[in-house]
Amino acid sequence: MIEKVKEKLQAQEMRRNGESIKVIAKNIGVSPASVSSWVKNIRLSSDQRIKLDARKNTSEFCKRARAKRSEKCRKIRSDFQKIGRYEAKKGNPLHIQGCMLFWAEGGKNRNMVKLGNTDPYLVMIFVKFLRECLDVPSDVIGLRIRCHANEKITSLDVQNFWLETLKLSTDNIKQISVDSDKRVKTGKKKNIHIYGFCEVCVCSTEIVQRIFGSIQEYIGVDKNEWLDC
């Protein structure tokens, strides 16, 4: 086996400067075992060891702090799901509809509600569910719209259609994009939805976790992965 002379010399130099074996291995792209064998005869000074120990302790403290925060946030999400389970027991038809729509069409993100579709009535029912069942204010509902460029209808027409259908304003639009496809203009591409695709989004851990909790209550299962998705 050909010894990696260059890497060995670099590792020894870094070790003399007081660097840890793990950091050396990561920086020069070799295994910690190789670095350990290369630098075993290099003795660190007291100051160097003190600095390494301090850095190690700081790193471990940060890891513990992140783990503690992660557990705290998970507990918060779990509590919101419990609220959702309670809400499901009321048997509100609109609540059931909204939850089932989200289960089928929604994005499974632990901190955000996202649901998109080309069917305006489906999207309208979901927005109604957010407003009436979860008390979501209109001003926090975001819309992302995608449509195809064609000669019969403009992007402004599409925008106005969705805003009127959902009873929202231009302030709710986060993005509107127009896909240019020559096949649409020539009629070669069929089944184009004239008003495109509209996605509703609400950035709220509470709301999405309440919906997750309600769905689990309705279908009688525990989906723990929804706490961490």
Residue frames as a rotation matrix with the C-alpha (Angstrom) as fourth column:
MET 1
0.577 0.817 0.000 0.00
0.817 -0.577 0.000 0.00
0.000 0.000 -1.000 0.00
ILE 2
-0.301 -0.667 0.682 1.33
0.630 -0.676 -0.383 3.41
0.716 0.314 0.623 -0.99
GLU 3
-0.194 0.183 -0.964 1.46
0.912 -0.327 -0.246 5.70
-0.360 -0.927 -0.104 2.00
LYS 4
0.602 0.483 0.636 -0.23
0.661 -0.748 -0.058 9.05
0.447 0.455 -0.770 1.60
VAL 5
-0.316 -0.886 -0.340 2.87
0.940 -0.244 -0.239 11.11
0.129 -0.396 0.909 2.26
LYS 6
-0.674 0.072 0.735 1.32
0.117 -0.972 0.203 14.48
0.729 0.223 0.647 1.51
GLU 7
0.384 0.911 0.149 -1.71
-0.128 -0.108 0.986 13.82
0.914 -0.398 0.075 3.69
LYS 8
0.468 -0.284 -0.837 0.49
0.815 0.503 0.286 12.46
0.340 -0.816 0.467 6.48
LEU 9
-0.639 -0.769 0.006 2.69
0.727 -0.607 -0.322 15.58
0.251 -0.201 0.947 6.53
GLN 10
-0.434 0.569 0.699 -0.39
-0.182 -0.815 0.550 17.81
0.882 0.111 0.457 6.48
ALA 11
0.602 0.691 -0.400 -1.96
0.200 0.355 0.913 15.88
0.773 -0.630 0.075 9.33
GLN 12
0.097 -0.669 -0.737 1.19
0.977 0.204 -0.056 16.12
0.188 -0.715 0.674 11.43
GLU 13
-0.798 -0.377 0.470 1.42
0.356 -0.924 -0.136 19.86
0.485 0.059 0.872 10.82
MET 14
-0.020 0.889 0.457 -2.20
-0.285 -0.443 0.850 20.39
0.958 -0.114 0.262 11.84
ARG 15
0.618 0.213 -0.757 -1.68
0.552 0.568 0.610 18.26
0.560 -0.795 0.233 14.94
ARG 16
-0.408 -0.843 -0.350 1.35
0.885 -0.273 -0.377 20.30
0.222 -0.463 0.858 15.99
ASN 17
-0.783 0.177 0.596 -0.90
-0.101 -0.982 0.159 23.35
0.614 0.064 0.787 15.76
GLY 18
-0.904 0.334 0.268 -3.26
-0.274 0.030 -0.961 21.76
-0.329 -0.942 0.064 18.24
GLU 19
-0.253 0.858 -0.447 -6.01
-0.922 -0.073 0.381 20.44
0.294 0.509 0.809 15.96
SER 20
0.070 0.384 0.921 -8.20
-0.653 0.716 -0.249 17.47
-0.754 -0.584 0.301 16.90
ILE 21
-0.789 -0.409 0.459 -7.91
-0.024 0.766 0.642 14.14
-0.615 0.495 -0.614 15.10
LYS 22
-0.001 0.884 0.468 -11.52
0.740 0.315 -0.595 14.26
-0.673 0.345 -0.654 13.85
VAL 23
0.698 0.244 -0.673 -11.10
-0.124 -0.885 -0.450 17.73
-0.705 0.397 -0.587 12.35
ILE 24
-0.315 -0.891 -0.327 -7.82
-0.651 -0.048 0.758 16.75
-0.691 0.452 -0.565 10.70
ALA 25
-0.667 0.090 0.740 -9.39
0.371 0.901 0.225 13.63
-0.646 0.424 -0.634 9.19
LYS 26
0.399 0.912 0.099 -12.34
0.620 -0.188 -0.762 15.61
-0.676 0.366 -0.640 7.84
ASN 27
0.560 -0.202 -0.804 -10.15
-0.394 -0.918 -0.044 18.34
-0.729 0.341 -0.594 6.35
ILE 28
-0.378 -0.811 -0.447 -7.71
-0.814 0.061 0.577 16.12
-0.441 0.582 -0.684 4.50
GLY 29
0.350 0.707 -0.615 -10.18
-0.923 0.372 -0.099 13.38
0.159 0.602 0.783 3.58
VAL 30
-0.485 -0.481 -0.730 -8.82
-0.290 0.876 -0.385 10.35
0.825 0.024 -0.565 5.39
SER 31
0.446 0.674 -0.590 -10.02
0.319 0.496 0.808 8.17
0.837 -0.548 0.006 8.24
PRO 32
0.702 -0.151 0.696 -9.51
-0.649 -0.539 0.538 9.18
0.293 -0.829 -0.476 11.88
ALA 33
0.887 -0.381 0.261 -7.63
0.187 0.814 0.551 5.89
-0.422 -0.440 0.793 12.36
SER 34
0.449 -0.746 0.493 -5.05
0.781 0.059 -0.622 6.93
0.435 0.664 0.608 9.76
VAL 35
0.387 -0.263 0.884 -4.60
-0.238 -0.955 -0.180 10.33
0.891 -0.141 -0.432 11.35
SER 36
0.894 0.011 0.449 -4.26
-0.447 0.112 0.887 8.77
-0.040 -0.994 0.105 14.79
SER 37
0.732 -0.650 0.204 -1.43
0.616 0.760 0.208 6.51
-0.290 -0.026 0.957 13.60
TRP 38
0.320 -0.607 0.728 0.34
0.633 -0.435 -0.641 9.39
0.705 0.665 0.244 11.84
VAL 39
0.132 -0.199 0.971 0.31
-0.352 -0.925 -0.142 11.76
0.927 -0.323 -0.193 14.82
LYS 40
0.798 0.309 -0.518 0.65
0.287 0.560 0.777 9.31
0.530 -0.769 0.358 17.72
ASN 41
0.041 -0.880 -0.473 4.14
0.985 0.115 -0.128 10.56
0.167 -0.461 0.871 18.57
ILE 42
-0.483 -0.149 0.863 3.15
0.199 -0.978 -0.057 14.24
0.853 0.144 0.502 18.60
ARG 43
-0.349 0.293 -0.890 2.51
0.937 0.102 -0.334 15.54
-0.007 -0.951 -0.310 22.09
LEU 44
0.280 0.534 0.798 0.15
0.458 -0.805 0.378 18.46
0.844 0.260 -0.470 22.59
SER 45
-0.809 -0.515 0.283 0.98
0.054 -0.544 -0.838 21.24
0.585 -0.663 0.467 25.01
SER 46
-0.684 0.550 -0.479 -1.16
0.644 0.148 -0.750 21.88
-0.342 -0.822 -0.456 28.06
ASP 47
-0.541 0.467 -0.699 -2.67
-0.370 -0.879 -0.300 24.98
-0.755 0.096 0.649 26.44
GLN 48
-0.707 0.248 -0.662 -3.54
-0.638 0.180 0.748 23.05
0.305 0.952 0.031 23.30
ARG 49
-0.771 0.423 -0.476 -5.28
0.473 0.881 0.016 20.32
0.426 -0.213 -0.879 25.30
ILE 50
-0.624 0.543 -0.562 -7.21
0.368 -0.431 -0.824 22.89
-0.690 -0.721 0.069 27.31
LYS 51
-0.561 0.387 -0.732 -8.44
-0.703 -0.689 0.174 24.53
-0.437 0.612 0.659 24.08
LEU 52
-0.742 0.274 -0.612 -9.46
-0.301 0.680 0.669 21.18
0.600 0.680 -0.422 22.59
ASP 53
-0.743 0.466 -0.480 -11.34
0.668 0.564 -0.487 20.19
0.044 -0.682 -0.730 25.75
ALA 54
-0.588 0.516 -0.623 -13.11
-0.036 -0.786 -0.617 23.55
-0.808 -0.340 0.480 25.83
ARG 55
-0.601 0.331 -0.727 -14.17
-0.799 -0.251 0.547 23.19
-0.002 0.910 0.415 22.20
LYS 56
-0.786 0.289 -0.546 -15.37
0.129 0.941 0.312 19.65
0.604 0.174 -0.777 22.81
ASN 57
-0.695 0.522 -0.494 -17.42
0.607 0.057 -0.793 20.72
-0.386 -0.851 -0.357 25.82
THR 58
-0.560 0.469 -0.683 -18.94
-0.476 -0.857 -0.199 23.59
-0.678 0.213 0.703 23.84
SER 59
-0.689 0.257 -0.677 -19.87
-0.596 0.330 0.732 21.22
0.411 0.908 -0.074 21.01
GLU 60
-0.757 0.397 -0.519 -21.48
0.514 0.853 -0.096 18.75
0.405 -0.339 -0.849 23.40
PHE 61
-0.656 0.517 -0.549 -23.36
0.270 -0.519 -0.811 21.57
-0.705 -0.680 0.201 25.12
CYS 62
-0.580 0.413 -0.702 -24.72
-0.760 -0.584 0.285 22.74
-0.292 0.699 0.653 21.75
LYS 63
-0.736 0.296 -0.609 -25.81
-0.164 0.795 0.584 19.21
0.657 0.530 -0.536 20.88
ARG 64
-0.713 0.476 -0.515 -27.64
0.698 0.412 -0.585 18.87
-0.067 -0.777 -0.626 24.20
ALA 65
-0.606 0.474 -0.639 -29.26
-0.141 -0.855 -0.500 22.26
-0.783 -0.212 0.584 23.72
ARG 66
-0.640 0.355 -0.682 -30.44
-0.750 -0.096 0.654 21.34
0.166 0.930 0.327 20.20
ALA 67
-0.749 0.348 -0.564 -31.79
0.268 0.937 0.222 18.02
0.606 0.015 -0.796 21.44
LYS 68
-0.687 0.484 -0.542 -33.63
0.557 -0.129 -0.821 19.74
-0.467 -0.865 -0.181 24.28
ARG 69
-0.567 0.464 -0.681 -35.12
-0.552 -0.827 -0.104 22.32
-0.611 0.317 0.725 21.92
SER 70
-0.730 0.260 -0.632 -36.11
-0.483 0.458 0.746 19.60
0.484 0.850 -0.209 19.45
GLU 71
-0.735 0.446 -0.511 -37.90
0.615 0.756 -0.224 17.68
0.286 -0.479 -0.830 22.18
LYS 72
-0.623 0.497 -0.604 -39.66
0.200 -0.645 -0.737 20.84
-0.756 -0.580 0.303 23.37
CYS 73
-0.587 0.379 -0.716 -40.88
-0.777 -0.512 0.366 21.63
-0.228 0.771 0.595 19.84
ARG 74
-0.773 0.291 -0.563 -42.05
-0.063 0.849 0.525 18.05
0.631 0.442 -0.638 19.39
LYS 75
-0.708 0.516 -0.482 -44.06
0.661 0.246 -0.709 18.33
-0.247 -0.820 -0.516 22.61
ILE 76
-0.560 0.493 -0.666 -45.69
-0.350 -0.869 -0.349 21.51
-0.751 0.038 0.660 21.31
ARG 77
-0.640 0.299 -0.707 -46.64
-0.704 0.139 0.696 19.77
0.307 0.944 0.121 18.06
SER 78
-0.801 0.321 -0.505 -48.02
0.389 0.921 -0.033 16.84
0.455 -0.223 -0.862 20.02
ASP 79
-0.658 0.563 -0.500 -50.18
0.369 -0.338 -0.866 19.18
-0.657 -0.754 0.015 22.13
PHE 80
-0.525 0.464 -0.714 -51.59
-0.746 -0.654 0.124 20.81
-0.409 0.598 0.689 18.99
GLN 81
-0.727 0.249 -0.640 -52.48
-0.298 0.725 0.621 17.36
0.618 0.642 -0.453 17.64
LYS 82
-0.793 0.455 -0.405 -54.39
0.602 0.485 -0.634 16.65
-0.092 -0.746 -0.659 20.86
ILE 83
-0.513 0.614 -0.600 -56.44
-0.272 -0.779 -0.565 19.80
-0.814 -0.126 0.566 20.23
GLY 84
-0.568 0.245 -0.786 -57.12
-0.811 -0.008 0.584 18.55
0.137 0.970 0.203 16.72
ARG 85
-0.854 0.255 -0.454 -58.31
0.245 0.966 0.083 15.20
0.460 -0.041 -0.887 18.04
TYR 86
-0.643 0.632 -0.431 -60.72
0.423 -0.176 -0.889 16.98
-0.638 -0.754 -0.154 20.36
GLU 87
-0.465 0.443 -0.767 -62.03
-0.654 -0.755 -0.040 19.13
-0.597 0.483 0.641 17.48
ALA 88
-0.796 0.118 -0.593 -62.66
-0.437 0.566 0.699 16.03
0.418 0.816 -0.399 15.37
LYS 89
-0.862 0.451 -0.232 -65.00
0.503 0.706 -0.498 14.62
-0.060 -0.546 -0.836 18.02
LYS 90
-0.532 0.682 -0.501 -67.48
-0.267 -0.697 -0.665 17.44
-0.803 -0.220 0.554 17.33
GLY 91
-0.346 0.377 0.859 -68.36
0.695 0.718 -0.035 15.88
-0.630 0.585 -0.511 13.97
ASN 92
0.157 0.343 -0.926 -68.62
-0.306 -0.875 -0.376 19.13
-0.939 0.343 -0.032 12.00
PRO 93
0.704 0.180 0.687 -69.26
0.491 0.576 -0.654 18.15
-0.513 0.798 0.317 8.33
LEU 94
0.916 -0.396 0.070 -67.12
-0.225 -0.648 -0.728 21.01
0.333 0.651 -0.682 6.95
HIS 95
0.305 -0.825 0.475 -64.32
-0.879 -0.052 0.474 20.05
-0.366 -0.562 -0.742 9.34
ILE 96
0.301 -0.132 0.944 -64.46
0.093 0.990 0.109 16.46
-0.949 0.055 0.310 8.13
GLN 97
0.916 0.102 0.388 -64.39
0.389 0.005 -0.921 17.60
-0.095 0.995 -0.035 4.50
GLY 98
0.759 -0.646 0.076 -61.41
-0.605 -0.744 -0.282 19.92
0.239 0.168 -0.956 5.04
CYS 99
0.168 -0.711 0.683 -59.38
-0.718 0.386 0.579 17.31
-0.675 -0.588 -0.446 6.90
MET 100
0.414 0.038 0.909 -60.04
0.354 0.914 -0.199 14.61
-0.838 0.405 0.365 4.31
LEU 101
0.982 -0.103 0.159 -59.13
0.104 -0.409 -0.906 17.00
0.159 0.907 -0.391 1.49
PHE 102
0.478 -0.855 0.200 -55.87
-0.878 -0.470 0.086 17.78
0.021 -0.217 -0.976 3.24
TRP 103
0.191 -0.376 0.907 -55.16
-0.323 0.848 0.420 14.10
-0.927 -0.373 0.040 3.86
ALA 104
0.597 0.143 0.789 -55.64
0.571 0.615 -0.544 13.37
-0.563 0.776 0.285 0.16
GLU 105
0.695 -0.181 0.696 -54.17
0.586 -0.418 -0.694 16.48
0.417 0.890 -0.184 -1.49
GLY 106
0.949 -0.240 0.206 -52.17
-0.308 -0.848 0.431 18.37
0.071 -0.472 -0.879 1.14
GLY 107
0.159 -0.971 -0.180 -48.45
-0.202 0.147 -0.968 18.58
0.966 0.190 -0.173 1.63
LYS 108
0.826 0.150 -0.543 -47.25
0.423 0.472 0.774 16.78
0.372 -0.869 0.326 4.74
ASN 109
-0.260 -0.870 0.419 -45.04
0.238 -0.479 -0.845 19.45
0.936 -0.120 0.332 6.31
ARG 110
-0.167 0.208 -0.964 -44.92
0.948 0.302 -0.099 19.78
0.271 -0.930 -0.248 10.09
ASN 111
-0.544 -0.131 -0.829 -44.91
0.547 -0.805 -0.232 23.59
-0.636 -0.579 0.510 10.06
MET 112
-0.755 0.228 -0.615 -47.00
-0.514 -0.788 0.339 24.59
-0.408 0.572 0.712 7.06
VAL 113
0.113 0.856 0.505 -50.41
0.214 0.475 -0.853 23.92
-0.970 0.204 -0.129 5.55
LYS 114
-0.629 -0.294 -0.720 -50.17
-0.622 -0.366 0.692 23.44
-0.467 0.883 0.048 1.78
LEU 115
-0.146 0.602 0.785 -52.88
0.458 0.745 -0.486 22.25
-0.877 0.288 -0.384 -0.57
GLY 116
-0.538 -0.081 -0.839 -53.12
-0.594 -0.670 0.445 22.80
-0.598 0.738 0.312 -4.31
ASN 117
-0.296 0.478 0.827 -55.48
0.583 0.777 -0.240 21.75
-0.757 0.411 -0.509 -7.08
THR 118
-0.984 0.015 0.176 -56.91
0.146 -0.498 0.855 22.75
0.101 0.867 0.488 -10.43
ASP 119
-0.204 0.977 -0.069 -60.49
0.767 0.203 0.609 22.33
0.609 0.072 -0.790 -9.18
PRO 120
-0.613 -0.078 0.786 -61.67
-0.186 -0.953 -0.239 25.73
0.767 -0.293 0.570 -7.91
TYR 121
0.456 0.864 0.214 -64.48
-0.479 0.036 0.877 24.21
0.750 -0.502 0.430 -5.86
LEU 122
0.533 -0.363 -0.764 -62.11
0.652 0.752 0.097 21.91
0.539 -0.550 0.638 -4.04
VAL 123
-0.581 -0.810 0.076 -59.77
0.611 -0.495 -0.617 24.79
0.538 -0.313 0.783 -3.19
MET 124
-0.319 0.555 0.768 -62.75
-0.409 -0.812 0.417 26.96
0.855 -0.181 0.486 -2.22
ILE 125
0.731 0.595 -0.334 -64.03
-0.015 0.503 0.864 24.33
0.682 -0.627 0.377 0.26
PHE 126
0.156 -0.752 -0.641 -60.57
0.885 0.394 -0.246 24.04
0.438 -0.529 0.727 1.79
VAL 127
-0.745 -0.395 0.538 -60.23
0.191 -0.898 -0.396 27.81
0.639 -0.192 0.744 2.28
LYS 128
0.155 0.885 0.439 -63.71
-0.501 -0.312 0.807 27.87
0.851 -0.345 0.396 3.82
PHE 129
0.670 0.004 -0.743 -62.60
0.467 0.775 0.425 25.08
0.577 -0.632 0.517 6.18
LEU 130
-0.404 -0.899 -0.169 -59.52
0.767 -0.232 -0.598 27.09
0.499 -0.372 0.783 7.22
ARG 131
-0.646 0.180 0.742 -61.60
-0.238 -0.971 0.028 30.18
0.726 -0.158 0.669 7.92
GLU 132
0.179 0.929 0.324 -64.64
-0.673 -0.124 0.729 28.70
0.718 -0.349 0.602 9.60
CYS 133
0.831 0.167 -0.531 -63.26
0.154 0.848 0.507 25.64
0.535 -0.503 0.679 11.39
LEU 134
0.192 -0.865 -0.463 -59.75
0.965 0.252 -0.072 26.75
0.179 -0.433 0.883 12.30
ASP 135
0.833 0.264 -0.487 -60.29
0.402 -0.893 0.204 30.54
-0.381 -0.365 -0.849 12.52
VAL 136
-0.251 -0.937 0.242 -57.47
0.868 -0.107 0.485 31.28
-0.429 0.332 0.840 10.08
PRO 137
0.239 0.319 -0.917 -57.52
-0.003 -0.944 -0.329 35.01
-0.971 0.081 -0.225 9.16
SER 138
0.908 0.191 0.373 -57.67
0.357 0.112 -0.927 35.77
-0.219 0.975 0.033 5.45
ASP 139
0.810 -0.578 -0.099 -54.55
-0.576 -0.752 -0.321 37.90
0.111 0.317 -0.942 5.58
VAL 140
-0.027 -0.862 0.507 -52.29
-0.744 0.356 0.565 34.95
-0.668 -0.361 -0.651 6.47
ILE 141
0.509 0.256 0.822 -53.49
0.290 0.848 -0.444 32.77
-0.810 0.465 0.357 3.59
GLY 142
-0.297 -0.693 -0.656 -50.98
-0.544 -0.442 0.713 32.70
-0.785 0.569 -0.245 0.75
LEU 143
0.773 0.560 0.298 -51.67
-0.033 0.505 -0.863 31.74
-0.634 0.657 0.409 -2.85
ARG 144
-0.495 -0.846 -0.200 -49.32
-0.369 -0.004 0.929 30.37
-0.787 0.533 -0.310 -5.50
ILE 145
0.600 0.799 0.028 -50.84
-0.203 0.186 -0.961 30.17
-0.774 0.572 0.274 -8.97
ARG 146
-0.675 -0.731 0.098 -49.54
-0.100 0.222 0.970 28.41
-0.731 0.645 -0.223 -12.08
CYS 147
0.507 0.860 0.051 -51.22
-0.040 0.083 -0.996 28.71
-0.861 0.503 0.076 -15.45
HIS 148
-0.218 -0.521 0.825 -50.54
0.825 0.353 0.441 28.24
-0.521 0.777 0.353 -19.17
ALA 149
-0.535 -0.025 -0.845 -50.11
-0.272 -0.942 0.199 31.17
-0.800 0.336 0.497 -21.54
ASN 150
-0.473 0.401 0.784 -52.78
0.840 0.474 0.264 31.23
-0.266 0.784 -0.561 -24.24
GLU 151
-0.921 0.050 0.387 -54.68
0.180 -0.826 0.534 33.69
0.346 0.562 0.751 -26.38
LYS 152
-0.080 0.996 -0.040 -58.08
0.437 0.071 0.896 33.15
0.896 0.055 -0.441 -24.77
ILE 153
0.905 0.385 -0.180 -57.26
0.298 -0.275 0.914 34.20
0.302 -0.881 -0.364 -21.22
THR 154
0.188 -0.861 0.472 -54.54
-0.294 -0.508 -0.810 36.31
0.937 0.014 -0.349 -19.60
SER 155
-0.512 -0.457 -0.727 -52.64
0.564 0.460 -0.686 35.72
0.648 -0.761 0.022 -16.37
LEU 156
-0.925 0.236 0.298 -54.56
-0.365 -0.769 -0.524 38.68
0.106 -0.594 0.798 -14.90
ASP 157
0.021 0.969 -0.246 -57.83
-0.775 0.171 0.608 36.94
0.631 0.178 0.755 -15.74
VAL 158
0.061 -0.089 -0.994 -56.57
0.299 0.952 -0.067 33.81
0.952 -0.293 0.085 -14.00
GLN 159
-0.874 -0.457 -0.164 -55.49
0.312 -0.272 -0.910 35.79
0.371 -0.847 0.380 -10.96
ASN 160
-0.673 0.670 0.314 -58.81
-0.721 -0.688 -0.077 37.59
0.164 -0.279 0.946 -10.70
PHE 161
0.130 0.721 -0.680 -60.71
-0.421 0.661 0.621 34.31
0.898 0.205 0.390 -11.08
TRP 162
-0.189 -0.276 -0.942 -58.98
0.605 0.723 -0.333 32.70
0.773 -0.634 0.030 -8.11
LEU 163
-0.981 -0.190 0.037 -59.20
0.097 -0.650 -0.753 35.83
0.168 -0.736 0.656 -5.95
GLU 164
-0.389 0.912 0.126 -62.93
-0.841 -0.408 0.356 36.15
0.376 0.032 0.926 -6.62
THR 165
0.178 0.443 -0.879 -63.55
-0.135 0.895 0.424 32.45
0.975 0.043 0.219 -6.07
LEU 166
-0.157 -0.378 -0.912 -61.67
0.782 0.516 -0.349 32.39
0.603 -0.768 0.214 -2.77
LYS 167
0.823 0.520 0.228 -62.72
0.327 -0.763 0.558 35.88
0.464 -0.384 -0.798 -1.65
LEU 168
0.290 -0.825 -0.486 -59.12
0.781 -0.089 0.618 37.02
-0.553 -0.559 0.618 -1.23
SER 169
0.908 -0.008 -0.419 -57.09
-0.163 -0.928 -0.335 40.02
-0.386 0.373 -0.844 -2.40
THR 170
0.715 -0.692 -0.096 -53.91
-0.078 0.057 -0.995 40.61
0.694 0.720 -0.013 -4.36
ASP 171
0.173 -0.653 0.737 -52.09
-0.956 -0.290 -0.033 40.83
0.235 -0.699 -0.675 -1.01
ASN 172
0.566 0.123 0.815 -52.61
-0.495 0.841 0.218 37.08
-0.659 -0.527 0.537 -0.64
ILE 173
0.978 -0.198 -0.067 -50.74
0.047 0.521 -0.852 36.22
0.204 0.830 0.519 -3.83
LYS 174
0.509 -0.857 0.085 -47.21
-0.125 0.024 0.992 35.04
-0.852 -0.515 -0.094 -3.12
GLN 175
-0.675 -0.733 -0.081 -46.40
-0.231 0.106 0.967 33.94
-0.700 0.672 -0.241 -6.64
ILE 176
0.629 0.770 0.106 -47.99
-0.158 0.259 -0.953 33.65
-0.761 0.583 0.285 -10.05
SER 177
-0.514 -0.857 -0.043 -46.15
-0.314 0.142 0.939 31.88
-0.798 0.496 -0.342 -12.84
VAL 178
0.601 0.674 -0.429 -47.07
-0.616 0.048 -0.786 31.39
-0.509 0.737 0.444 -16.46
ASP 179
-0.162 -0.615 0.772 -45.88
0.152 0.757 0.636 28.28
-0.975 0.220 -0.029 -18.32
SER 180
0.136 0.130 -0.982 -45.16
-0.879 -0.442 -0.181 28.92
-0.457 0.888 0.054 -21.99
ASP 181
-0.440 -0.191 0.877 -45.90
0.116 0.957 0.266 25.84
-0.890 0.219 -0.399 -24.05
LYS 182
-0.752 0.091 -0.653 -46.34
-0.626 -0.409 0.664 26.12
-0.207 0.908 0.365 -27.84
ARG 183
-0.893 0.419 -0.165 -48.54
0.319 0.847 0.425 23.03
0.318 0.327 -0.890 -27.81
VAL 184
-0.395 0.772 -0.498 -51.14
0.616 -0.179 -0.767 24.95
-0.681 -0.610 -0.405 -25.79
LYS 185
-0.321 0.218 -0.922 -51.36
-0.438 -0.897 -0.060 27.74
-0.840 0.384 0.383 -28.37
THR 186
-0.748 -0.036 -0.662 -51.56
-0.651 0.232 0.723 25.31
0.128 0.972 -0.197 -31.29
GLY 187
0.285 0.941 0.183 -54.12
-0.958 0.276 0.076 23.13
0.021 -0.197 0.980 -29.58
LYS 188
0.004 -0.363 -0.932 -51.88
-0.395 0.856 -0.335 20.05
0.919 0.369 -0.140 -29.65
LYS 189
-0.935 -0.292 -0.204 -51.83
0.079 0.389 -0.918 19.82
0.347 -0.874 -0.340 -25.87
LYS 190
-0.078 0.996 -0.034 -55.23
0.003 0.034 0.999 18.76
0.997 0.078 -0.006 -24.58
ASN 191
0.477 0.444 -0.759 -56.93
0.689 0.347 0.636 18.79
0.546 -0.826 -0.140 -21.16
ILE 192
-0.697 -0.686 0.209 -55.46
0.444 -0.641 -0.626 22.13
0.564 -0.343 0.751 -20.15
HIS 193
0.103 0.700 -0.706 -57.17
0.984 -0.174 -0.028 23.66
-0.142 -0.692 -0.707 -17.13
ILE 194
0.295 0.057 0.954 -57.97
0.627 -0.765 -0.148 27.17
0.721 0.641 -0.261 -18.25
TYR 195
0.789 0.042 0.612 -57.50
-0.346 -0.794 0.500 28.70
0.507 -0.607 -0.612 -14.80
GLY 196
-0.093 -0.989 -0.114 -54.40
-0.463 0.144 -0.875 26.69
0.881 -0.028 -0.471 -13.98
PHE 197
0.122 -0.064 -0.990 -53.35
0.677 0.735 0.036 25.38
0.726 -0.675 0.133 -10.60
CYS 198
0.234 0.000 0.972 -53.78
-0.499 -0.858 0.120 27.20
0.834 -0.513 -0.200 -7.28
GLU 199
-0.161 -0.360 -0.919 -51.95
0.644 0.667 -0.374 26.28
0.748 -0.652 0.125 -4.10
VAL 200
0.692 0.416 0.590 -53.11
-0.241 -0.638 0.732 27.54
0.681 -0.648 -0.341 -0.71
CYS 201
-0.122 -0.768 -0.629 -50.50
0.602 0.447 -0.662 27.86
0.789 -0.459 0.407 2.02
VAL 202
0.781 0.282 0.557 -50.58
-0.298 -0.615 0.730 28.91
0.548 -0.736 -0.397 5.66
CYS 203
-0.241 -0.940 -0.239 -47.33
0.000 0.247 -0.969 29.04
0.970 -0.234 -0.060 7.58
SER 204
0.097 0.351 0.931 -48.47
-0.941 -0.272 0.200 27.76
0.324 -0.896 0.304 10.98
THR 205
-0.849 -0.432 -0.306 -47.28
-0.280 0.857 -0.432 24.81
0.449 -0.281 -0.848 13.04
GLU 206
-0.713 0.617 0.333 -50.43
-0.352 0.095 -0.931 25.01
-0.606 -0.782 0.149 15.15
ILE 207
0.158 0.872 -0.463 -52.88
-0.893 -0.073 -0.443 24.81
-0.420 0.484 0.768 12.26
VAL 208
-0.010 -0.187 -0.982 -51.20
-0.766 0.633 -0.112 21.96
0.642 0.752 -0.149 10.40
GLN 209
-0.917 -0.371 -0.144 -50.71
-0.191 0.727 -0.659 19.90
0.349 -0.577 -0.738 13.55
ARG 210
-0.462 0.843 0.276 -54.34
-0.545 -0.024 -0.838 20.38
-0.700 -0.537 0.470 14.55
ILE 211
0.334 0.543 -0.770 -55.32
-0.941 0.231 -0.246 19.07
0.044 0.807 0.588 11.13
PHE 212
-0.450 -0.585 -0.675 -52.95
-0.505 0.790 -0.348 16.11
0.736 0.184 -0.651 11.55
GLY 213
-0.940 0.102 0.326 -54.47
-0.268 0.375 -0.888 15.36
-0.213 -0.922 -0.325 14.94
SER 214
-0.054 0.996 -0.068 -58.01
-0.779 -0.085 -0.622 15.53
-0.625 0.019 0.780 13.57
ILE 215
0.141 0.060 -0.988 -57.24
-0.868 0.488 -0.094 13.21
0.477 0.871 0.121 10.67
GLN 216
-0.789 -0.516 -0.333 -55.79
-0.289 0.790 -0.540 10.63
0.542 -0.330 -0.773 13.05
GLU 217
-0.719 0.602 0.348 -58.90
-0.367 0.097 -0.925 10.85
-0.591 -0.793 0.151 15.21
TYR 218
0.167 0.838 -0.520 -61.21
-0.929 -0.042 -0.367 10.43
-0.329 0.544 0.772 12.22
ILE 219
0.290 -0.086 -0.953 -59.42
-0.679 0.683 -0.268 7.39
0.674 0.725 0.140 10.81
GLY 220
0.918 0.210 0.336 -58.50
-0.396 0.527 0.752 5.84
-0.019 -0.824 0.567 14.15
VAL 221
0.599 -0.787 -0.146 -54.74
0.676 0.595 -0.434 5.58
0.428 0.162 0.889 13.76
ASP 222
0.736 -0.505 -0.451 -51.57
0.036 -0.636 0.771 7.08
-0.676 -0.583 -0.451 15.22
LYS 223
0.695 -0.550 0.463 -49.17
0.592 0.072 -0.803 8.48
0.408 0.832 0.376 12.64
ASN 224
0.623 -0.497 -0.604 -46.20
0.486 -0.358 0.797 9.53
-0.612 -0.790 0.019 14.75
GLU 225
-0.298 -0.790 0.535 -44.22
0.928 -0.109 0.356 10.43
-0.223 0.603 0.766 11.64
TRP 226
0.337 0.506 0.794 -46.45
0.671 -0.720 0.174 13.49
0.660 0.474 -0.582 11.23
LEU 227
0.893 -0.100 -0.438 -44.80
0.318 -0.547 0.774 14.97
-0.317 -0.831 -0.457 14.31
ASP 228
0.122 -0.973 -0.196 -41.43
0.089 -0.186 0.979 14.97
-0.989 -0.137 0.063 12.56
CYS 229
0.363 0.049 0.931 -42.21
0.870 0.340 -0.357 15.07
-0.334 0.939 0.081 8.84
